[in-house]
Every structure is written in structure tokens, then in C-alpha cells.
């Protein structure tokens, strides 16, 4: 019975002889019994392998465009303002089609400079809008100024994704920063927000509290202080004391 069981198992597996005259492919699909039909059956083409996912396909090496030189910055005030409004090569204009442009004139008693528009500013197309703008107006009133007396600008005229920039953009904006200040010729400078303080004064905002910052412009020292952005002050009222410690430096000698 055991031998019959083995025999039956091998028979079911397709083994019908211990030794054959020709090699047999036991795993091959059996052909039709009709030998004439066999000759009429077209061979089954092997299926084409599925293409590799795009991530695994060989990628052609990108052709790098020639490196651009530094962007030419207009040297006249009116040309510079028109350039900011429309030129596609303006550093910091690449992140949004809507540009938030400066407001005011060269030689203003006070220049307000932030790194880039806030989300609400980008939406509204103007700097320091909404409740943050109302708080800024109150801050200016505390030092005897109004928005109409000031030149308001952001270094980048659009907001970068996530409010962060890479080293290449930072280098271009650094050139733009000092050129902008040179043309604006403000009497005093108020840096608004930690990003512009790091770029212009190479300091953290907390280290600028209550200090006149060392900003040199064309060989002269530009009286400068730094405060947190009004939107931050609204969210964190405890920081208003630090902002006042810096703003009151503008009242000295008045």
C-alpha cells in the first residue's frame, strides 16, 4: 500500500517513468493531444515586463544653465522703485506673483524695514495691515512718528515658502539690502522682525533689546533699533516690554 501510494503521488505529479529516452519538462504546460493541432498553435509570446517605476528609471543628467552673474541693481531712486515693481530678476520676487511694494520717499526721517511680507500682507498687497498694522501705528505714535512720515519696505517683495530662504537667496538679498539702504538714505532705521535683524545686524533679536545697533551706511552710522514684528507682539504680549526698551531709544534727545 505504501508503494502504491508513492506510485500514485508521482503519477499525479506527472512522472510516468523512472528513466526516459529524452529529457522531459515536468513543469511545462501539456500540449494538445492532437499532433496536427499542435502545429497550428502559434507560440505564446512572453509577456513584456512592466516598466520600472519612474523613480527607478534612469534619468538623463540635467543640462545646467549657465550661471547668472549678480543682478544689476538700478542706481537711481525712481528707476529702483520701478524695477522693484516689475522686473522679473528682482531677488525675492520669485515666490509669489503678487508683489508687496515699498511705500514712501527717499530721505524719510524713519525707515521701517522687515524681511518679507507676512501672510496677511501678501494677501492684502500692503505691509503691516490689519491688527498688526494698528499696533505698529500705536508704536510709532509712542516715539512721535506716523506712518505717513516713514518709508515702509520689506527686503523681499514676496514671502518665501514657510518664511525661510536658502543660502543663495540670502546672498542676493544681502546685496539688495545695502543697496536699498544706500538709495533710501533714511534718517533712522527701525528693523522689524528677527529675520531682518539677523541679516542686517548679524544679531539675534533678543540680543538687540534696548540697544542702538551698529549699522554703517556709506561710512556713517545709521541710528538703528530692532523690535519684534507687531504680529508676534499681538500673539505674545510679554514681548512688548522688550520692544519698548528699544523704541524709547528714538526719544533720546527729544
Secondary structure in CASP SS format (residue, H / E / C, confidence):
PFRMAT SS
TARGET T0000
AUTHOR 0000-0000-0000
METHOD secondary structure of the structure
MODEL  1
X C 1.00
X H 1.00
X H 1.00
X H 1.00
X H 1.00
X H 1.00
X H 1.00
X H 1.00
X H 1.00
X H 1.00
X H 1.00
X H 1.00
X C 1.00
X C 1.00
X C 1.00
X C 1.00
X C 1.00
X C 1.00
X C 1.00
X C 1.00
X C 1.00
X C 1.00
X C 1.00
X C 1.00
X C 1.00
X C 1.00
X C 1.00
X C 1.00
X C 1.00
X C 1.00
X C 1.00
X C 1.00
X C 1.00
X C 1.00
X H 1.00
X H 1.00
X H 1.00
X H 1.00
X H 1.00
X H 1.00
X C 1.00
X C 1.00
X C 1.00
X C 1.00
X C 1.00
X C 1.00
X C 1.00
X C 1.00
X C 1.00
X C 1.00
X C 1.00
X C 1.00
X C 1.00
X H 1.00
X H 1.00
X H 1.00
X C 1.00
X C 1.00
X C 1.00
X C 1.00
X C 1.00
X C 1.00
X C 1.00
X C 1.00
X C 1.00
X C 1.00
X C 1.00
X C 1.00
X C 1.00
X C 1.00
X C 1.00
X C 1.00
X C 1.00
X C 1.00
X C 1.00
X C 1.00
X H 1.00
X H 1.00
X H 1.00
X H 1.00
X H 1.00
X H 1.00
X H 1.00
X H 1.00
X H 1.00
X H 1.00
X C 1.00
X C 1.00
X C 1.00
X C 1.00
X C 1.00
X C 1.00
X C 1.00
X C 1.00
X C 1.00
X C 1.00
X C 1.00
X C 1.00
X C 1.00
X C 1.00
X C 1.00
X C 1.00
X E 1.00
X C 1.00
X C 1.00
X C 1.00
X C 1.00
X C 1.00
X C 1.00
X E 1.00
X E 1.00
X E 1.00
X E 1.00
X E 1.00
X C 1.00
X C 1.00
X C 1.00
X C 1.00
X H 1.00
X H 1.00
X H 1.00
X H 1.00
X H 1.00
X H 1.00
X C 1.00
X C 1.00
X C 1.00
X C 1.00
X C 1.00
X H 1.00
X H 1.00
X H 1.00
X H 1.00
X H 1.00
X H 1.00
X H 1.00
X H 1.00
X H 1.00
X H 1.00
X H 1.00
X H 1.00
X H 1.00
X C 1.00
X C 1.00
X C 1.00
X C 1.00
X H 1.00
X H 1.00
X H 1.00
X E 1.00
X E 1.00
X E 1.00
X E 1.00
X E 1.00
X C 1.00
X C 1.00
X C 1.00
X C 1.00
X C 1.00
X C 1.00
X H 1.00
X H 1.00
X H 1.00
X C 1.00
X C 1.00
X C 1.00
X H 1.00
X H 1.00
X H 1.00
X H 1.00
X H 1.00
X H 1.00
X H 1.00
X H 1.00
X H 1.00
X H 1.00
X H 1.00
X H 1.00
X H 1.00
X H 1.00
X H 1.00
X H 1.00
X H 1.00
X H 1.00
X C 1.00
X C 1.00
X C 1.00
X E 1.00
X E 1.00
X E 1.00
X E 1.00
X E 1.00
X C 1.00
X H 1.00
X H 1.00
X H 1.00
X H 1.00
X H 1.00
X H 1.00
X H 1.00
X H 1.00
X C 1.00
X C 1.00
X C 1.00
X H 1.00
X H 1.00
X H 1.00
X H 1.00
X C 1.00
X C 1.00
X C 1.00
X C 1.00
X E 1.00
X E 1.00
X E 1.00
X E 1.00
X E 1.00
X C 1.00
X C 1.00
X E 1.00
X E 1.00
X E 1.00
X E 1.00
X E 1.00
X E 1.00
X E 1.00
X E 1.00
X C 1.00
X C 1.00
X H 1.00
X H 1.00
X H 1.00
X H 1.00
X H 1.00
X H 1.00
X C 1.00
X H 1.00
X H 1.00
X H 1.00
X H 1.00
X H 1.00
X H 1.00
X H 1.00
X H 1.00
X H 1.00
X H 1.00
X H 1.00
X H 1.00
X H 1.00
X H 1.00
X H 1.00
X C 1.00
X C 1.00
X C 1.00
END
